[in-house]
Amino acid sequence: MKAPILTLTLAATLALAGCSSLVGGGDREPTTIYSPIVQVTPDPAWPTIPWSVVVSKPSAPRVLDSSRIAVRPVEHELQVYHGAAWAQSATDMLQDAVVRTLEDSGKTGGTGTTESGIRGTYKLVLEVRRFEADYAGAAQPTVHVVVNAKLVQSYDQSVAASRTFTSAQPVGSTEIAQVVQGFDRALTQVTGEIGGWTLASAQAHPPAEASRPKAAAVGKATPAR
């Protein structure tokens, strides 16, 4: 059976932004909470860098920066699945996945989040542009995850590199559990690509402070005897 969906107007989106369940027809129904499993195996070919990287809280449209699971049944109409929700927002899921991937790779001088107060050599700025299931006129949806990433040098706030990552995962069913598995695959692919790209970009663009010439040591002149 096709998973039920609930249309959100802008007013409804704002009103329900803090809710953990979706209510329809005046009756409260149980909500199934889903938590995608993102497991990225670090590529041995990824370069190792001596510098630290902090991952900022990703930005996203409000409907994506929430617990709702977005679906686009027809063009220009974004809805959410009824009776289903994420354990975390799309932005939190992405940030956690990228931080874990870089940490587990063991290929940086340190990894954390900007919220932790760590000041890294680089800051990874992420923008979630799409995080939805899209029917696009088909009988079954395709999960789309699109993320723009910018690697910023903390020393002077210059952008060292920028790239947009895209994953489209067809789902062979309309069941919400199968759709969630599509999100698993898409988020895992994008996270792995962001991890490898971050390391390669940092290696290709050393921090500005590392390239600054060191001042010559100045000592006191020894008087002639």
Helices and strands as residue ranges (DSSP letters): E 5-7, H 10-15, E 23-24, E 27-28, E 32-34, E 52-55, E 70-74, E 77-81, E 84-86, H 90-105, E 110-113, G 114-116, E 122-134, E 142-153, E 158-170, H 176-204, H 208-211
